[in-house]
Amino acid sequence: MLFLIFPGLLILCLECGKKAPPVAPRTTVPPAVNDLKAEVVGDEVRLIWSVPKKGNEVFEGLEYFRLYKHRWHRSLEMCPGCPIPFEDYLEIKLDDPKPARVEGDHIVCHDKIEADHRYAYKVVVYHKSGGASKDSNIVRFETEAISAP
């Protein structure tokens, strides 16, 4: 009797469960921004970059941009070759980009800046599937000290 039960249990155990290991969902990696520019006007910087395209169309499935920023006083020097310690600054969704705005096929964003500081910015593009682009080009600039009257 036992010789009949054991093969039956063995067959049931082999028939249960999934037959293959789980497969992670596929993510699409969007193209990186490569034309980030910064224009300083007074106490603001105007950051502008192109929305990534595939051919003549906006790359399908783009969800948002993440803008990263680093600010440090002009009296401090960053070590040559050291990575910039960027901070997550702003998420800009394509369907509701506020406080940034879409101008044609460009994203435009303004940020307040302080005198006597250095700034660095970069952008990363995120796809609806969860994929993220490589970092954009980095823009750097410094502001002048305000002279006393």
VEXTI-425078 format. One line per 3 residues: number of its first residue (from 1); for each residue x, y, z of C-alpha. Coordinates in steps of 0.1 Angstrom, whole numbers, padded with zeros to 4 digits. Last residue first. Layout:
! residues N
NUM	X Y Z; ...
***
This chain:
! residues 149
149	0281 0998 -0012; 0293 0963 -0005; 0300 0941 -0035
146	0278 0911 -0042; 0300 0882 -0049; 0297 0868 -0084
143	0278 0836 -0093; 0294 0804 -0104; 0285 0780 -0133
140	0283 0743 -0140; 0262 0723 -0164; 0265 0685 -0164
137	0257 0664 -0195; 0228 0642 -0188; 0230 0612 -0165
134	0222 0578 -0181; 0185 0571 -0187; 0162 0554 -0162
131	0139 0524 -0168; 0108 0520 -0146; 0084 0509 -0174
128	0069 0544 -0175; 0104 0558 -0185; 0126 0581 -0165
125	0150 0608 -0178; 0179 0619 -0157; 0190 0656 -0155
122	0221 0674 -0143; 0229 0706 -0124; 0260 0722 -0109
119	0262 0754 -0090; 0289 0776 -0075; 0282 0803 -0050
116	0291 0840 -0043; 0256 0853 -0050; 0226 0831 -0045
113	0205 0812 -0071; 0167 0808 -0076; 0158 0782 -0101
110	0139 0783 -0134; 0129 0753 -0156; 0124 0751 -0193
107	0117 0717 -0210; 0122 0717 -0248; 0102 0702 -0277
104	0080 0733 -0281; 0082 0751 -0248; 0072 0727 -0220
101	0071 0743 -0185; 0088 0739 -0152; 0069 0745 -0119
98	0049 0726 -0131; 0055 0699 -0157; 0021 0683 -0157
95	0019 0656 -0184; 0057 0654 -0188; 0064 0652 -0151
92	0092 0672 -0137; 0107 0659 -0104; 0129 0684 -0086
89	0161 0686 -0065; 0176 0652 -0058; 0210 0662 -0044
86	0242 0659 -0063; 0275 0651 -0045; 0298 0658 -0075
83	0322 0629 -0080; 0358 0636 -0072; 0381 0640 -0103
80	0396 0673 -0091; 0387 0680 -0055; 0359 0705 -0052
77	0371 0739 -0041; 0353 0759 -0014; 0355 0798 -0013
74	0329 0798 -0041; 0302 0784 -0017; 0286 0752 -0027
71	0254 0742 -0046; 0246 0708 -0061; 0215 0700 -0081
68	0197 0671 -0096; 0167 0674 -0119; 0145 0643 -0124
65	0126 0641 -0156; 0093 0623 -0159; 0072 0597 -0177
62	0086 0590 -0211; 0066 0561 -0227; 0073 0568 -0263
59	0104 0589 -0272; 0089 0621 -0286; 0086 0618 -0324
56	0109 0630 -0352; 0132 0599 -0350; 0130 0587 -0315
53	0130 0618 -0294; 0144 0629 -0260; 0128 0662 -0247
50	0154 0689 -0252; 0169 0708 -0224; 0167 0742 -0207
47	0178 0755 -0173; 0172 0792 -0166; 0192 0804 -0136
44	0178 0830 -0113; 0192 0859 -0092; 0199 0881 -0122
41	0198 0861 -0154; 0221 0830 -0155; 0216 0808 -0186
38	0221 0771 -0181; 0221 0744 -0208; 0213 0707 -0209
35	0220 0693 -0244; 0227 0656 -0239; 0195 0643 -0223
32	0198 0606 -0220; 0179 0582 -0242; 0152 0561 -0225
29	0159 0527 -0209; 0129 0505 -0214; 0123 0480 -0187
26	0113 0444 -0191; 0095 0427 -0163; 0117 0403 -0142
23	0113 0367 -0151; 0103 0341 -0125; 0121 0308 -0126
20	0103 0282 -0147; 0078 0254 -0141; 0057 0272 -0116
17	0041 0253 -0087; 0027 0218 -0084; 0031 0189 -0108
14	0063 0175 -0092; 0048 0174 -0057; 0017 0156 -0070
11	0038 0130 -0088; 0058 0123 -0057; 0027 0120 -0036
8	0013 0094 -0060; 0046 0076 -0061; 0046 0074 -0023
5	0010 0062 -0019; 0013 0031 -0041; 0044 0018 -0025
2	0028 0024 0009; 0000 0000 0000
***
